[in-house]
Amino acid sequence: MIFTGTELLFFFLGMLTFAGILGIYLLKTRLGAHWQSLALAGTSLFLGIFTLAWSVTSILENEHQAANMGLLFFGLPALLLLAVAWKRHRATQTI
C-alpha cells in the first residue's frame, strides 16, 4: 500500500487535531483555564491546522506563492491568537 502526500497529510492532521484537543482539555482540567482562553486556543488550533493543510496542499499542487500567502494570512493570526490566549490564561491565574 503506497500513501500519497495528501493521504499522509490528512493522517498527520488527524494526529495534530487529537493532540490539540487533548491539550485544550488538559488546560481546562489540570490548569483550570478560563473559557475565554480556551476559546482563543481552540480558534488558534483550528487556524493552525487550516494553515498547515493549506500550505502543504498548495506545495503539492506546485503553487508556492499560495502556500506563502496562506502562511502569512492564516498562520500569523493563529500565532497572535495563541499569544493572546496564553496572556489571558496567565492574567486570570491567581497567585
N, C-alpha and C positions, 0 to 999 in steps of 0.2 A: 504494500500500500504506500503510495507516494503522496506526500502532502504538498500542496502548493503554498505560495506565500499568503494567500488570502485565508486558507484554512488554518495555518499556523497563527495568523494574526487574530482570528476570532477565538482560537484556543487560549492564547495569552490574554486577550481582552476579557475572557470569562474568568481567568485566574485573577487578573487585576481587579475586576469588579467584585469578586468574592472577597479578596483581601481588603479592599477598600470598605466594603460594607461591614466586614468583621471589625476593622479598625474603628469605624464610627460607632459600632455597637460597644466596643471596649471603652471608647471615650465616654460614652454615656454611663456604662455600668461601673467602671473602675475609677474614673476620674470625676464623674458627676458633672459632665459638661452641660452647659445651658442649651436650651433648644435652639437659640439663635446661632450659636457657634456650630451646632450640629447641622443646621440647615445650610449654613455657609460652606461647611466642609463637604456636605453632600452635593451641593451645586458645583463646588470645585472639583470633586471626584468625577462628576458627570462631564464637565468641560474638559478635564484632563484625559479621560478615556476617549472622548469625542475627538480631541486634538490628535491623540495617538492614531486612532483609526483613520482620520482624515489624512494625516501626513503619510502614513505607510501606504494607504491605497493610492494616494497621489504619486508617490515614488514608484509604486508598482506599475502605474499607468504612464510612467515617464513624463510626469507633469511636475517638475521640480519647483517651479515658481509657485504653483498652487500649494505645494507642501510647505514652502517657506511662509507664504501668506497665512496658511492655516495655523502654523506655529505662532505667528505674530498675533493674529486676531482672536484665536481661541486659547492658545497656551498662556499668553500674558494675563488675560483676565482670570484664568484658572489659578495662576500663581498669586495674583493680587487677592483673590477671594480667600485663598488658603491662608495668606498672611493676615487678613482681617479676621478670619475665624480663629486663628491662633491668638491674636491680640485680644479678641473678645473673650476667649476662654481664659486667658491669663488675667484679664481685668475682673472677671466675675469670681475668681477663686478667692476664698477667704484665707487670711494668713493666721 
